[in-house]
Amino acid sequence: MKPAANPSRFTRVPLLVGLAVAVIVGLAYLAWREAPAASALDGQTLDWRFRLRGERVPGDEVVLVAIDDRAVAALGRWPLPRQALADAVRALNRGGARVIAFDLLLADPEGGDGSGDRELAAALGEAGTAIVPFAFVFSPNAAGGPPPAFVARSAYRIYRLPDAARLTGTLAPTGVVAPLAAFGEAAAGTGHVSVVLNADGSLRFDRTAVVHGEDLYPSLSIEAVRLFLGLPREAVAVTVGEEIVIGDLRIDVDQDMRLAVNHYGPRGTFPTLSMADLLAGSVPPEAVSGRVVLIGATATGVGDNFVTPFGRALPGPEHFATVIDNILHGRSLVHGRDALALDLLAIVIGAVLAALAASLRRPLLALSAAAALLAGWGAIAFAAFAHAGIWLNGVFPTLAILLTLALVTAIRLARDRRLLDEAERRRANLSRYVPPSLADALGGADVAYGNDTVQQAAVMFVDLVGFTRIGEHLSPGEQLGLLRAFHARVEAAVTAHGGVIDKFVGDGASATFGLASPSLDDAASALQCARRLAADVEAWAWERAAAGQPPPAVGIGLHYGPVVVGDIGGAAQRQFTVSGDTVNVASRLEAMTRGLGVVIVASDAVVECARAAGAPDALAGFVELPPQPIRGRTRRLGVWAWPGEKPGPNGAVKA
């Protein structure tokens, strides 16, 4: 017999599945976390975290001077005259602005006599801390060439390449759109304003450094922070793929030198002044004193607008203001190596916990644990974001959890199906030797039944009359075939009337009616079963007689009363059965059929119970006999006999 499955093996399988899923998903994370689809989906989960967290108030170090609709209307044209920009720079310088940064590409001369360009260059030089932007070109068809000298001077002076990595970048610029040389030479610094959007069109990063040639060039935000802190370029140190250090400030960056932006709110979150008011002299000095002032376009149809978690039209200058504030206050999101390690840890822990949840015995408990695990992971990801500024990946740990849940559940269902099939097979095998209604209880018991119960039941004893005489002329194989044919008829009759075979003993058998669920119908069912069996054996006897074979006969005894249901036997092998006086009397009644020359003898108890159940048909043909002595009992027992008809080939006589 094949040994039963080891339960401990099944407890290890979910953990092995969870670890395998963790390895696969972890490798997929490392390979494809920046793939467009995965990045866009993760970005959406980040946007949900931003909205759930709500808006934040920035510091007071940054203010915007907007070239808005009022300014364009007041000056009557776009782009604004360079003289107006020069006047704005001088006004901000007089107001005490610490840094003046343009978010305007001043790449083309104004035209005319060039006085406006000369005035702006002079104003930039007077300010001492002004920044003009440049932009990288990424089109393969664009003209290349080295950047101008004033742009090259802005490159990071100190950088380190971990593990001797070669200086590369995912973005490969082919050229530079630089401001006029006069502006670049006069300004205190330059920084790039190139923005790369995510696959879903949202703006989530600032490119703190872009590789061009053999150099790394800082963003406008980095240059603004450096000048705000009054530091030389040598005070900025870059570890490629890990961090940027500006004086005492540390900026976490990812492998592509991106700073993950911590957005504060929708358009208008930062204090904004109109260029029209600045040029009109109505902006008080304290509004700009000691601050970084960003000059950029916000007028309708002018300038860049970006999609963020809080809106779909964030002006470019406000994006750079957010990045500058992130750096100054250490609020940028952690999205570099530390977050990567936490993501991998979350993948492993999530897969293992999902395996344990899916392997819980009760399906409802397993489902609840799985739901709690997913909710818990969401809560952890949000708490890490809202309270520690850590951007945990929302896609791959969730994928690890769901994939593990699906696989372990599928394995569990397959295992349960296999165990169920095995149980059904064992039950079917057991049902060949014990009543089917008892097979489940016996097969599932780890110890001896040991639960004896007393209940009312109808008991039937059957014997193949004259088997010894008939078998005298048969071979052993023919005798066995005769017994099997008889037993098959007994089984068919008993099963058809809701009884269970207690046992087959040689040429006899015993059956019980009402073992599973006792009722008043049990005695009537026993009577009907006995009549059917008698008719079946009589027909069988005619067939054998017609074939020249000795015809069999049957004797049946029926009694109704209390029985004890339990098991008997030794320590190693036991037998489930019914016992008690009712069983003994039924056996005596079956033996009485020979002396009375009838097929069925039923006790008064059987007849009375059948009448009480309203089954007169079951009593048709029965004749009441005088009370009969029962061997082993002192009192006589009222009995009924069947049939009262003429004898057939089975030897029955009229009572």
VOGU-3710 file (C-alpha; in Angstrom, 3 decimals, decimal comma):
1> mkpaanpsrf> 0,000/0,000/0,000  1,361/3,422/-0,926  2,272/5,456/2,199  0,305/8,607/2,936  1,787/11,949/1,949  4,016/13,570/4,538  2,212/16,722/5,797  5,508/18,464/6,626  6,471/18,315/2,950  3,451/20,411/2,056
11> trvpllvgla> 4,367/23,005/4,667  7,755/23,455/2,981  6,390/23,737/-0,548  4,767/27,195/-0,091  7,994/28,611/1,360  10,023/27,215/-1,520  7,512/28,699/-3,965  7,687/32,060/-2,181  11,495/32,109/-2,298  11,496/31,117/-5,973
21> vavivglayl> 9,026/33,885/-6,794  11,123/36,353/-4,781  14,215/35,485/-6,834  12,378/35,737/-10,153  10,586/38,989/-9,326  13,754/40,429/-7,784  15,679/39,796/-10,988  12,817/41,234/-13,024  12,867/44,312/-10,792  16,568/44,874/-11,347
31> awreapaasa> 16,194/44,405/-15,100  12,912/46,154/-15,869  12,029/48,587/-13,085  12,729/51,475/-15,470  10,892/49,918/-18,405  8,189/52,308/-19,660  5,192/50,235/-18,574  6,578/49,345/-15,138  7,820/52,892/-14,535  4,497/54,430/-15,528
41> ldgqtldwrf> 2,521/52,049/-13,308  4,810/52,644/-10,359  4,518/56,384/-10,984  0,754/56,142/-10,729  1,031/54,425/-7,346  3,347/57,247/-6,264  0,780/59,836/-7,382  -1,837/58,105/-5,201  0,545/58,430/-2,243  1,033/62,135/-2,931
51> rlrgervpgd> -2,701/62,760/-3,049  -3,336/60,705/0,076  -0,597/62,560/1,924  -1,864/65,962/0,801  -0,135/69,261/0,135  2,914/70,569/1,985  4,131/74,098/2,663  7,553/74,934/1,175  10,241/76,944/2,896  10,622/80,715/2,363
61> evvlvaiddr> 13,941/80,609/0,488  12,490/80,602/-3,041  10,200/83,083/-4,775  9,023/83,279/-8,387  8,878/86,293/-10,677  6,355/85,310/-13,296  6,178/86,676/-16,805  2,420/86,306/-16,667  -0,431/87,649/-18,788  -0,277/91,004/-16,977
71> avaalgrwpl> 3,417/91,427/-17,723  2,996/90,523/-21,395  0,063/92,930/-21,662  1,948/95,738/-19,892  5,034/95,414/-22,117  3,020/94,698/-25,227  4,991/91,806/-26,633  6,472/88,347/-26,204  9,298/87,680/-25,822  9,842/90,582/-23,419
81> prqaladavr> 12,340/93,241/-24,385  15,830/92,468/-23,072  15,837/95,930/-21,505  12,877/94,895/-19,375  14,712/91,781/-18,252  17,755/93,918/-17,411  15,563/96,283/-15,381  14,090/93,273/-13,537  17,551/91,939/-12,651  18,631/95,335/-11,337
91> alnrggarvi> 15,433/95,693/-9,295  15,981/92,274/-7,736  19,624/93,068/-7,065  18,605/96,289/-5,289  16,042/94,307/-3,285  18,765/92,031/-1,970  18,015/88,838/-3,886  20,729/86,327/-3,094  20,434/84,365/-6,367  18,680/85,325/-9,607
101> afdllladpe> 18,018/82,357/-11,888  16,445/82,525/-15,327  14,207/79,784/-16,664  14,430/81,394/-20,101  16,711/80,207/-22,891  18,375/83,435/-23,977  19,945/81,817/-27,007  19,193/84,361/-29,758  20,132/88,041/-30,043  17,268/90,469/-29,700
111> ggdgsgdrel> 18,027/92,313/-32,918  18,143/96,029/-33,560  21,241/97,840/-32,296  21,873/95,191/-29,609  21,535/97,660/-26,741  19,025/95,450/-24,956  21,388/92,490/-24,979  24,235/94,677/-23,717  22,047/96,020/-20,897  21,023/92,544/-19,809
121> aaalgeagta> 24,624/91,297/-19,855  25,665/94,272/-17,765  22,857/93,668/-15,269  23,810/90,005/-14,943  27,397/90,967/-14,234  26,317/93,548/-11,653  24,188/90,998/-9,797  27,173/88,703/-9,187  24,979/85,622/-8,460  22,858/85,362/-11,583
131> ivpfafvfsp> 22,361/82,071/-13,425  21,427/81,626/-17,071  20,273/78,268/-18,396  21,294/76,063/-21,248  19,598/72,980/-22,664  20,866/69,717/-24,070  19,753/68,444/-27,437  19,030/64,712/-27,651  18,006/64,453/-31,280  20,337/62,219/-33,324
141> naaggpppaf> 19,928/64,632/-36,233  21,066/67,671/-34,267  24,493/69,143/-34,793  27,018/68,142/-32,169  30,175/69,769/-30,955  31,616/70,794/-27,612  29,744/73,274/-25,413  31,043/76,859/-25,226  33,689/77,620/-22,649  31,349/79,338/-20,162
151> varsayriyr> 29,108/76,232/-20,150  32,108/73,914/-19,824  33,210/75,893/-16,754  29,973/74,872/-14,958  30,808/71,131/-15,115  31,320/69,319/-11,842  34,942/69,555/-10,786  34,933/66,551/-8,424  33,223/63,274/-9,125  33,847/59,640/-8,263
161> lpdaarltgt> 32,940/56,572/-10,274  32,224/53,612/-7,946  33,753/50,282/-8,881  35,751/51,950/-11,661  32,570/52,334/-13,695  32,839/54,066/-16,993  31,226/57,488/-17,153  28,048/56,912/-19,140  24,424/57,929/-19,023  21,072/56,679/-20,209
171> laptgvvapl> 20,626/60,003/-22,005  23,190/60,791/-24,662  23,094/64,482/-25,654  24,174/65,334/-29,138  24,510/69,062/-28,629  23,844/72,101/-26,454  21,540/75,089/-26,837  23,549/77,761/-25,020  22,685/81,360/-24,112  24,422/84,212/-25,876
181> aafgeaaagt> 28,071/84,311/-25,014  27,690/87,777/-23,485  25,107/86,445/-21,028  27,073/83,290/-20,217  30,295/85,180/-19,613  28,580/87,774/-17,411  26,547/85,348/-15,284  27,940/83,699/-12,172  26,945/80,254/-13,392  25,006/78,170/-15,854
191> ghvsvvlnad> 22,848/75,115/-15,350  20,876/72,901/-17,672  17,066/72,985/-17,756  16,583/69,788/-19,753  13,548/67,898/-18,484  12,779/64,270/-19,282  9,246/63,087/-18,580  8,187/59,641/-17,472  6,497/57,225/-19,856  3,073/58,425/-18,648
201> gslrfdrtav> 3,955/62,073/-19,328  4,446/63,072/-15,688  7,393/64,982/-14,302  8,897/63,104/-11,345  12,649/63,737/-11,530  15,245/66,451/-11,823  18,332/65,498/-13,812  20,966/66,672/-11,349  23,716/65,735/-13,788  23,838/64,978/-17,485
211> vhgedlypsl> 26,864/63,343/-19,088  28,197/65,078/-22,187  31,539/63,976/-23,495  33,676/63,240/-20,462  32,008/65,733/-18,151  28,934/65,936/-15,925  26,891/69,123/-16,072  24,679/70,296/-13,188  21,057/71,291/-13,389  19,858/74,834/-12,829
221> sieavrlflg> 18,615/73,772/-9,391  22,035/72,494/-8,281  23,748/75,686/-9,401  21,121/77,793/-7,627  21,663/75,934/-4,347  25,454/76,227/-4,641  25,301/79,976/-5,181  22,647/80,365/-2,460  25,055/78,717/-0,009  27,941/80,824/-1,320
231> lpreavavtv> 30,086/77,803/-2,168  32,703/77,417/-4,907  32,330/74,659/-7,467  35,012/72,652/-5,681  32,611/72,289/-2,714  30,323/70,113/-4,815  31,273/66,412/-4,893  29,492/63,803/-6,980  29,444/60,042/-6,509  27,948/58,852/-9,759
241> geeivigdlr> 24,826/56,790/-9,211  24,696/57,452/-5,473  24,783/61,019/-4,202  25,726/64,677/-4,634  27,222/66,564/-1,701  26,950/70,388/-1,652  28,752/71,617/1,414  26,856/70,031/4,305  23,908/68,944/2,146  23,582/65,412/0,798
251> idvdqdmrla> 21,314/64,663/-2,158  20,196/61,085/-2,825  20,245/60,241/-6,535  19,623/57,056/-8,483  21,884/55,311/-11,007  20,868/57,829/-13,697  21,735/60,800/-11,440  18,054/61,665/-11,004  16,659/63,389/-7,965  13,140/62,169/-7,143
261> vnhygprgtf> 11,039/65,299/-6,692  8,880/65,674/-3,606  6,003/67,755/-4,968  4,316/70,101/-2,509  1,104/71,011/-4,250  -0,550/72,448/-7,352  0,306/75,572/-9,312  0,757/78,564/-7,022  2,248/76,668/-4,075  5,320/78,946/-4,099
271> ptlsmadlla> 5,005/82,715/-3,575  4,758/84,325/-7,011  5,300/87,941/-8,037  4,264/89,409/-11,348  6,999/90,857/-13,542  4,611/93,750/-14,133  4,647/94,636/-10,416  8,410/94,245/-10,190  9,008/96,607/-13,106  6,427/99,039/-11,713
281> gsvppeavsg> 8,399/99,220/-8,450  5,523/97,879/-6,331  7,379/94,825/-4,983  8,829/95,530/-1,516  12,493/94,567/-0,999  11,626/92,117/1,799  9,711/90,015/-0,709  12,974/89,034/-2,437  15,708/89,835/0,042  18,044/86,900/0,777
291> rvvligatat> 16,129/84,564/-1,482  16,529/82,575/-4,660  14,422/84,330/-7,298  13,386/82,342/-10,344  12,345/84,290/-13,448  10,208/82,356/-15,895  7,156/82,466/-18,145  3,662/81,514/-16,951  1,542/83,504/-19,432  -1,095/81,724/-21,434
301> gvgdnfvtpf> 0,441/79,795/-24,323  3,961/80,659/-23,169  6,508/78,511/-21,372  6,403/74,899/-20,272  3,717/73,241/-18,137  4,119/69,816/-16,557  1,872/67,085/-15,192  2,353/66,387/-11,475  0,306/64,499/-8,841  -1,461/67,741/-7,936
311> gralpgpehf> -2,309/69,061/-11,380  -1,648/69,045/-15,083  -0,206/72,551/-15,555  2,731/73,181/-13,236  4,901/75,978/-14,711  8,560/75,191/-15,346  9,859/77,813/-12,863  7,744/76,240/-10,105  9,259/72,832/-10,837  12,764/74,210/-10,354
321> atvidnilhg> 11,617/76,033/-7,224  10,364/72,701/-5,828  13,690/71,005/-6,547  15,676/73,824/-4,937  13,490/73,674/-1,828  13,800/69,850/-1,748  17,587/70,168/-1,700  17,807/72,980/0,845  15,490/71,211/3,306  16,490/67,617/2,608
331> rslvhgrdal> 13,007/66,756/1,382  13,752/65,028/-1,901  12,506/61,457/-2,089  14,849/58,566/-1,335  14,967/56,663/-4,619  18,560/55,552/-4,997  20,526/52,597/-3,640  18,832/52,646/-0,241  15,376/52,463/-1,789  16,544/49,723/-4,167
341> aldllaivig> 17,718/47,595/-1,235  14,430/48,162/0,581  12,478/47,216/-2,547  14,347/43,912/-2,834  13,770/43,243/0,865  10,065/43,980/0,419  9,911/41,553/-2,515  11,429/38,735/-0,442  9,390/39,374/2,706  6,190/39,907/0,722
351> avlaalaasl> 6,606/36,641/-1,198  7,381/34,628/1,940  4,454/36,098/3,893  2,169/35,540/0,908  3,245/31,887/0,833  2,422/31,505/4,514  -0,922/33,276/4,089  -1,957/31,123/1,136  -1,010/27,926/2,968  -3,350/28,528/5,908
361> rrpllalsaa> -5,750/25,610/6,297  -9,051/27,481/6,225  -9,739/29,150/2,860  -11,523/32,116/4,439  -8,638/32,660/6,838  -6,157/32,393/3,960  -8,139/34,925/1,932  -8,317/37,302/4,892  -4,582/36,954/5,519  -3,835/37,645/1,843
371> aallagwgai> -6,025/40,748/1,874  -4,397/41,907/5,123  -0,942/41,365/3,599  -1,740/43,486/0,545  -3,311/46,188/2,707  -0,344/46,054/5,075  2,129/46,446/2,234  0,177/49,443/0,950  0,187/50,979/4,428  3,939/50,423/4,810
381> afaafahagi> 4,676/51,940/1,395  2,560/54,974/2,235  4,022/55,403/5,741  7,570/55,197/4,364  6,671/57,855/1,801  4,709/60,215/4,044  6,977/60,094/7,102  10,442/59,265/5,761  10,286/60,408/2,141  11,162/56,915/0,860
391> wlngvfptla> 9,779/56,005/-2,548  9,249/52,255/-2,355  8,372/50,558/-5,605  4,649/49,887/-5,712  4,668/47,369/-8,559  7,199/44,581/-8,034  6,595/43,794/-4,324  2,859/43,711/-5,074  3,569/41,457/-8,062  5,613/39,143/-5,829
401> illtlalvta> 2,743/38,923/-3,329  0,051/38,295/-5,954  2,132/35,815/-7,933  3,012/33,849/-4,801  -0,616/33,832/-3,660  -1,728/32,570/-7,077  0,912/29,850/-7,336  0,578/28,567/-3,775  -3,212/28,597/-4,068  -3,005/26,672/-7,351
411> irlardrrll> -0,618/24,138/-5,803  -2,855/23,879/-2,773  -5,947/23,292/-4,907  -4,108/20,651/-6,928  -2,904/18,985/-3,737  -6,382/19,105/-2,192  -7,833/17,650/-5,380  -5,253/14,880/-5,282  -5,924/14,188/-1,606  -9,650/14,230/-2,233
421> deaerrranl> -9,255/11,759/-5,083  -7,102/9,595/-2,832  -9,694/9,804/-0,051  -12,451/8,894/-2,480  -10,399/5,949/-3,709  -9,790/4,774/-0,157  -13,443/5,255/0,708  -14,469/3,251/-2,346  -12,063/0,503/-1,343  -13,317/0,583/2,237
431> sryvppslad> -16,934/0,559/1,070  -16,365/-2,849/-0,463  -15,961/-4,292/3,004  -18,059/-2,059/5,266  -21,341/-0,205/4,700  -20,762/2,913/2,544  -22,464/5,163/5,102  -19,819/4,131/7,645  -16,804/4,203/5,371  -16,118/7,917/5,932
441> alggadvayg> -16,266/7,659/9,718  -14,065/4,587/9,842  -11,607/5,723/7,206  -11,092/9,113/8,862  -10,562/7,749/12,371  -6,953/7,744/13,571  -7,806/5,423/16,470  -10,323/2,659/17,104  -13,898/3,851/16,719  -14,550/3,623/20,463
451> ndtvqqaavm> -17,864/5,500/20,300  -20,454/2,807/21,029  -23,999/4,071/20,628  -27,409/2,481/21,304  -30,218/3,104/18,830  -33,341/1,533/17,333  -32,882/-0,469/14,130  -34,350/-3,311/12,089  -32,014/-6,288/11,732  -32,241/-8,890/8,971
461> fvdlvgftri> -30,471/-12,257/8,861  -30,335/-14,167/5,573  -29,165/-17,703/4,889  -28,839/-19,687/1,672  -30,846/-22,776/2,624  -29,405/-26,084/1,484  -26,044/-24,694/0,434  -24,210/-27,655/1,934  -26,355/-30,108/-0,050  -25,991/-28,113/-3,266
471> gehlspgeql> -22,270/-27,539/-2,800  -21,596/-31,244/-2,378  -21,755/-31,618/-6,147  -19,848/-28,425/-7,025  -16,173/-27,684/-7,314  -14,687/-25,061/-4,914  -14,714/-22,493/-7,714  -18,347/-23,234/-8,524  -19,254/-22,983/-4,850  -17,582/-19,559/-4,670
481> gllrafharv> -19,458/-18,437/-7,790  -22,764/-19,570/-6,265  -22,030/-17,601/-3,068  -21,079/-14,498/-5,041  -24,311/-14,684/-7,054  -26,286/-15,005/-3,829  -24,383/-12,183/-2,092  -24,937/-9,906/-5,100  -28,702/-10,423/-4,813  -28,573/-9,714/-1,086
491> eaavtahggv> -26,557/-6,537/-1,650  -28,887/-5,292/-4,398  -32,003/-5,813/-2,290  -30,541/-4,269/0,865  -29,104/-1,242/-0,932  -32,361/-0,640/-2,827  -34,249/-0,310/0,473  -31,770/1,904/2,333  -30,116/-0,782/4,453  -26,464/-1,533/5,034
501> idkfvgdgas> -24,765/-4,914/4,921  -23,300/-5,656/8,311  -21,352/-8,715/7,209  -21,269/-11,694/4,894  -20,567/-14,961/6,714  -20,239/-17,968/4,410  -23,655/-18,654/2,891  -25,327/-16,096/5,140  -25,452/-12,339/5,653  -26,799/-9,769/8,084
511> atfglaspsl> -28,069/-6,282/7,322  -29,327/-3,343/9,317  -31,949/-0,709/8,474  -31,848/2,686/10,197  -28,166/2,639/11,106  -27,368/6,096/9,726  -30,623/7,873/10,626  -33,234/5,844/12,522  -36,923/6,328/11,645  -40,306/4,530/11,814
521> ddaasalqca> -39,852/3,471/8,178  -36,941/1,165/9,011  -39,079/-1,901/9,798  -41,164/-1,414/6,632  -37,958/-1,064/4,584  -36,665/-4,326/6,076  -39,920/-6,154/5,227  -39,902/-4,823/1,649  -36,250/-5,785/1,268  -36,975/-9,316/2,523
531> rrlaadveaw> -39,871/-9,718/0,089  -37,748/-8,517/-2,840  -34,861/-10,781/-1,904  -37,231/-13,749/-1,587  -38,675/-13,003/-5,026  -35,188/-12,605/-6,533  -33,980/-15,922/-5,097  -37,177/-17,664/-6,217  -36,652/-16,415/-9,795  -33,031/-17,494/-9,583
541> aweraaagqp> -34,145/-20,932/-8,356  -36,454/-21,341/-11,389  -33,573/-20,432/-13,693  -31,245/-23,019/-12,124  -33,970/-25,681/-12,100  -34,647/-25,057/-15,793  -30,929/-25,524/-16,452  -30,894/-28,818/-14,559  -29,039/-27,342/-11,578  -30,053/-27,699/-7,928
551> ppavgiglhy> -32,329/-24,708/-7,057  -31,332/-22,580/-4,044  -33,692/-21,417/-1,303  -33,466/-18,630/1,230  -34,433/-18,123/4,842  -34,855/-14,607/6,281  -35,361/-13,494/9,882  -36,403/-9,939/10,877  -36,491/-8,263/14,251  -36,752/-4,625/15,416
561> gpvvvgdigg> -35,383/-3,122/18,611  -32,376/-1,545/20,279  -28,894/-2,363/18,961  -25,386/-1,355/19,996  -23,347/0,225/17,203  -19,580/-0,043/17,662  -16,456/-1,992/16,856  -15,159/-5,259/18,166  -11,908/-7,135/17,794  -8,325/-7,057/19,012
571> aaqrqftvsg> -5,775/-4,283/19,236  -4,473/-4,568/15,681  -7,576/-5,528/13,738  -11,145/-4,541/14,509  -14,532/-4,938/12,884  -17,403/-2,475/12,884  -20,744/-4,145/13,626  -24,066/-4,035/15,448  -24,749/-6,275/18,421  -27,255/-6,903/21,185
581> dtvnvasrle> -30,372/-8,967/21,868  -32,141/-7,646/18,749  -29,374/-9,097/16,577  -29,468/-12,423/18,383  -33,274/-12,708/18,025  -33,112/-11,876/14,280  -30,582/-14,719/13,865  -32,879/-17,128/15,746  -35,863/-16,102/13,603  -33,883/-16,822/10,437
591> amtrglgvvi> -33,107/-20,316/11,740  -36,815/-20,775/12,572  -37,739/-20,592/8,856  -36,596/-24,220/8,364  -38,888/-25,639/10,982  -41,853/-23,582/9,848  -41,236/-24,235/6,161  -41,453/-20,521/5,258  -39,149/-17,981/3,655  -39,510/-15,036/6,065
601> vasdavveca> -40,149/-14,916/9,799  -40,697/-11,454/11,263  -41,243/-10,537/14,910  -44,279/-8,696/16,283  -42,007/-5,676/16,821  -41,269/-5,466/13,098  -44,927/-5,781/12,121  -46,132/-3,222/14,686  -43,478/-0,691/13,650  -44,383/-1,152/9,965
611> raagapdala> -48,052/-0,601/10,747  -47,213/2,525/12,768  -45,299/3,834/9,762  -48,383/3,339/7,551  -46,924/0,659/5,247  -49,652/-2,038/4,896  -48,239/-3,242/1,562  -45,134/-4,449/3,307  -47,295/-6,876/5,367  -49,231/-8,351/2,437
621> gfvelppqpi> -49,087/-12,155/2,450  -47,810/-12,425/6,045  -49,651/-14,755/8,406  -49,586/-14,339/12,176  -48,397/-17,476/13,980  -48,809/-18,472/17,615  -46,043/-17,159/19,884  -42,911/-19,228/19,279  -40,188/-20,298/21,693  -36,802/-18,681/21,030
631> rgrtrrlgvw> -33,682/-20,612/21,849  -31,921/-18,962/24,732  -34,933/-16,928/25,856  -37,481/-17,836/28,537  -40,463/-16,073/26,981  -42,132/-16,866/23,692  -42,116/-14,287/20,901  -44,979/-13,329/18,624  -44,000/-13,929/14,990  -45,369/-13,599/11,470
641> awpgekpgpn> -44,505/-15,824/8,517  -44,390/-15,395/4,739  -45,640/-16,751/2,359  -49,058/-18,298/2,728  -48,877/-19,313/-0,945  -48,227/-22,694/-2,542  -44,636/-23,866/-2,368  -42,206/-23,020/-5,134  -38,951/-24,709/-6,088  -37,299/-23,214/-3,008
651> gavka> -39,364/-25,539/-0,787  -41,569/-22,942/0,926  -44,881/-24,284/2,295  -48,116/-22,643/3,343  -48,049/-21,540/6,974
//
